[in-house]
């Protein structure tokens, strides 16, 4: 819903910018719609981010349980929700841009595909590193807090860096397509905002995947698998 609202806001903004003075009546309605949709989008984001904590907590049975639950289970659920949200928003943006220009939509699809391949490699590497950290609990070896945090942050920022480069290439391609007359000015403006949204989602997806890898290893499922324990064992956080 938020993705659709944001894209609608971008479309309205582009219409406001390119309208001349002869359309002053229409501009007033567009400005009203712009303000209304912006407030609706911000309100929806606020409700979504505040309510889902209670939803996942209830789903995991933490509020009714008298035992200390593995707090990483909630983190795992939250990050999985973030990942699905970012992927779905990226899909909607792809559909929206493809509707404006099918050729440019193929460029966006290629960019998303390359980004996901890079993210997949970073995710696997981060998960393996988090497993090594977890296993040091049962050995004489230790890893400094700086190295633990740095490894996750570095992987996240590498993903963000690549997504930023890919987004920049998309914008350059958009400019070239517009100069060749293959896409209108209004649709070019909307596509620019859509690419910025896409870049933000890809960057956030990179961060969520790295946090997901850590939560997966330390959750009840991950810790039980690594220690050959049952899923009911809640001694590992």
N, C-alpha and C positions, 0 to 999 in steps of 0.2 A: 504493500500500500504506500509506504514512504517513497519507494522508488518511483512509482507512478506519479505521486504528488510532485516530487522534485522535477521530474521530466516535464510535467505539465506546467510547473512554474517557469522552467527554462523556456518552454514554447511561448508562454504568455509574455515573458520578458522580451523575447525576440520580436514579437508582434508589436509591442509598445515602442521599441526602438525604431523600427522601420516605418511605422505609421506616420503620415504627414499631418499637418494641421487640419486637413479636411475631415479627418476622422476623430475629432476631439470627443464626440459623444461615445464612440467606441473605446477610446483610450480610457475614459473614466470607468467604464465597466471592466476593462482589462486590469486597471490598477486595483480596483476592488477585489477582483478574482485573485490577483497576485498576492495581495495582503492576506486574504482569507485562506488560500491554499498554503501559504508560508506558515501561518499560525497553526493550521491543521497538521502540517508535517512535523513541526516542532513539538506539538502536543502529543502526537502519536508516538514519536520517539521517546518522549519522557515516560509515557505510560508503559510502553514496551519494555524499557530498560529497568523500570522499578517493579513491575508486576511479575516479571519472569523469575525473579529470585524466589518469591513465595511459591510460584508454580512448581519449579524444580525441587524446592525443598519439600513440598508436600508429596510430590511424585516419588521422591527417594525415601519418604517415610521418616525424615529426620525429626520432625516436630513431635511425632508420637512415640518415637523410640526413646527408651530410658538408657540405652547404652551410648557410649561415645562413638559416633559414626566417623567414617573416614571423610574428612573435609574435602579431600581431592575429588571425591565422587561428584560433589556439587560443582566444583571447578570444571571437571570434565564435561558435565552436562551443559554448563554455560558456554564453554568454548565450542562444543559441538553445535550448539544453537547459533553461535556467531558465524561459524564456518558455513552452515547451511544458508544463513541469511545473506552473507556476502556472495555466495555462489548464485543464489536465486536473483539477487539484485543485478549481478553481472549478466545473467541470462536475460532479464527484462530489458536492460540497457541495450544488449545485442539485438533483441527483437525490435526495439524502438528505432535504433539507427538503421537497421535493415529495412524497416518500413519507409524511412526517408530516402535511403539510397542503398539498393541491394549490393552494388559493387563495393561501397565503403563498408557495408556490413560484413562482407567477406574478409576485408582487411582487419576489422575488429575481431572477427572469429579467429583469425590467424594469430593475432596478438594475444588473445586470451589463452589459446592453446599453448603457445610458447611459455607464457607465464605459469600455467598450471604444471607444465613439465618441469620447470625450474623449481617451483614450490614443492613438487613431489620429491625431488632429489634432496632438497633442504630438510623436508619433514623426516625422511628416512634417516638422514644423517643425524638430525637432532634427537630422534627417538633412540637410536643406538647409543648416543652420548649420554642421554639421561639414564639408560639402563646401566651403563658403566658407573655412573654416579651412585645409583641405587645400590649396586652390588658392593661398593666400597664400605657400606655399613657393616658388612660381614667379613671384612678383610682388614689388614693392618695399613692398607694404603688409604690416602685421603686426598681430596681435591679441594682447593681453596674456594671460598665463596666468590671471590673475584672471577675465577675461571668458570665457575658454574653459571654466573649471571652473564658474563661476557660472551660465552659460547651461544647462549640463547639469543641475546641481543644482536650479536653479529649475524647470526643466521637470519633473524628477522629483518635486519637492515639490508642485508644482501638481497633478499627478496623484494624489499621496498625499492631498492636502487634499480634493479632490473625492471620492475613494474613501471618506475618513473621514466626510464629510458624508452620502454615500449610505448608508454602514453605519449611521450614527446614525438616519437616516430609517427604515431597515429595522427597527431595534430598537424604535423608537416604534410602528411598524406592528404589530410582534409583540406589544407590550404591549396595544394596542387589541384585537387579535384574541383574545388570551387573556382579557381582561376581558369580552369578548362570549361567552365559552365555546366558541369555535370550535377551540381547541387545548388539550390537557391541560397540567397543570402540569409533568409530567416532560418532555413534548415541548417545552414552552416553554423550559425550562432548556437542553435539548439544542440547540434552535434558536438560543438566545442564544450558546452557545459556537460553533456553526457560523457564525453571522454574524461573530463575532470572527475566526475562522479565515479567512473569506472576505475580510474587511477587510484582514487581514495579507497575504493573497495578492495582492489588488488593489494594495496599496501596494508590495509587492515587485515586482509585474509592471511598475508604472510605472518603477521604478528600473532594472529589467532592460532595458526597452525603450529607455531613453535610453543605456545602455551599449552596447546592441546597435547603435544607430544610429551611434555613434562607431566601434565595431569594424568595422561593415560598410564604412564609408568608408575606413578605414585598412588593411583586409585586402587580400590579393592581388587578390581580385575587384574590390573597390571602387577601389583605387588604379590598377589596370590600366584600368578603365573610364574613370576621370577623366583619365588621362594618355594614353589611346589606346594603351596598351602591351599586350603579350601577357600571358596569365595566368602565363607562366613567369618573368616579370620579378619578381625578389625584391628589388629595390633600394629599394623603399618600405616603410617600417614605420609 
